[in-house]
Amino acid sequence: MSEDIADQLELNRLVHATARYLDDRDFQAYLELYREEGSYTIVTKAPELPEPMVWMQRSRAELSERIDAMSEQEWEIAEVEQTRVVSVDLVEVNGGEANTSSSFALYHTGEEGLTSCYAVGRYDDCWEKATDSWKLLSRRVELKTRQLSMLSPLPI
């Protein structure tokens, strides 16, 4: 198998791993996929605004602090089971850099067992190849959903 195809398969696997780690609340594994200088951003477009609105913009360190603070605060979303369905639409590898674009739907299942769609959108990821693996340099979440049933301090 060529190195390019192997990298594409690995990046596809890693995008799906990000969703699984978030669903399983394995935030440490999720954060380990980022480079130290990595960043995370959530944006959405509103028809009345010319530019996308930035809902959240955090460095890897700030994401880690926010996740660590979860145990100290009462968040309604902490009691919700999450399931992400991800479709990797694009994988472009250029040497030690890569871009992936993935469509996603995030479902919530409450304590009563009812499931509803929480958000849909796209993950646009920039990756860099480390010595033995790919690491996220940035994730840009472009939400199509603009009205969330509850706010989340966590990555979507």
N, C-alpha and C positions, 0 to 999 in steps of 0.2 A: 504494500500500500504506500502511495506517495506521502511525503511529509505534509503536503498541503491538505490532502484528504484527511489524514490523521488529525491535523489541527482543526479542520472543520468539524469533524466528529466530536472531538474533545470540547470544543467551544459549545456545540449543541448540548452536550452532556452537562456542561457547567451552567448554562442558562437554566436548564431544568433543575439542576441542583440548587440554584438560588431560590427557586419557588419551593422546593421541598424543604429546604432549611427554614424558610419563613413559615411555611405551613406547620412544621413540627416545632416551631419556636426554638430552634437550635441557632440562636443568634450569633454565638461565637463562631460556628462553622460558616455562617453567612458572612460575617465580618472578615474572616480569614481569606475569603476570596478576593478581597480588596487589597490593592497596594496601600502602603502607609499613607501616601498622599492622595488616595482615592477620594472621590466625591459622589454625592447622591443628591439628585434634584427631582422634585415633582413639579410639573407645569400643567396647565390646562388652558384651553382657548375659550374665550367667551365672545359671542358674536358682537357685543357692543364695544370690545376693546381691540385695538389694532395689533397688540403684541400679546403673546401668552403670559398668563399670570403665574408667578412663581409661588407655589404653596409651601414648599419646603426646600431648603438648600443646606446641606450639611457635609462636612468633611467626614472621613472615616472615624476620626477621633470623636467628633461631635455625635455621630450616630451611636458609637459605643457608649458615650455618656448618657445619651437619651435612653438607650436600652437598659443600662444599669439602673437608671432612675425609675424604671417601670415598677419595681417591687416596692418603692416608697410612695407610690401614688395610686389612687383608685381610678382606673380607667374602665369604662363600660366594655370596651373592646377586649379587655383581658379575659373575659368569660366566653368569648366567641371562638368557635372552631373556624379555621380558615382553610379554604381549598383553592389553589390557583390552577387554572388550566392554561397552559402556555403552548403557543405554536411558534417555533423559530422560523421566521420568514426569510431571513437573509443572514448569511455568514460570509464576510469578506476578509480574507487573510492577505496581508502584505508584509511578508518577512516576519518581524517580531511584533507587529501591530495587527490588530483585527477589530472589526466592527460587526456587531450582531444587532438585529432588529427582530423583536418578537412581539406578537399580539398576545394579550392575556385577558382572562376574565377571573375575577376574584369573588368567590362565593363565601358567605357567612352562614354558619349553622348555629343557632342559639341553643340554649339549654333545653328548650321545649322540643327541639328536633326539627324545627322549620328551617329550610334553606332558602336564601335569597341572594340575588346578585348584588354585590356591594359596589363593584367598580369594574370598568373595562378600560383598556388602553393599550399602550405600547411601551416596551422597554427598548431603549436605544442605548446600547452598551459599547464602550471603548475598552479594549483589552490590550495588555502588553504581556509579552512572553518573558517570564522569569526563567531562571536557570532550568527548572524542572517542571514548571506549570505556567498556565495562563493566569493573570491576575487582572481584576477589574480596575481600570483607571477611573472610569466614571460610568454611572448609570443615570440616565435621564428618563424619568417616567412621564410619559405624556398621557394624561387622563382624558378620556372622552366623557366620563361621568363628572359632572360639576356639582352635584348635590349628593353628599354622602350622608347616610342615615346616622352615622356617628363619626366623630373625628378620631383619627388614629395617630398616636405619637410614633408609631412604628413604620418601618418601610412597607410600602405597598407592593 
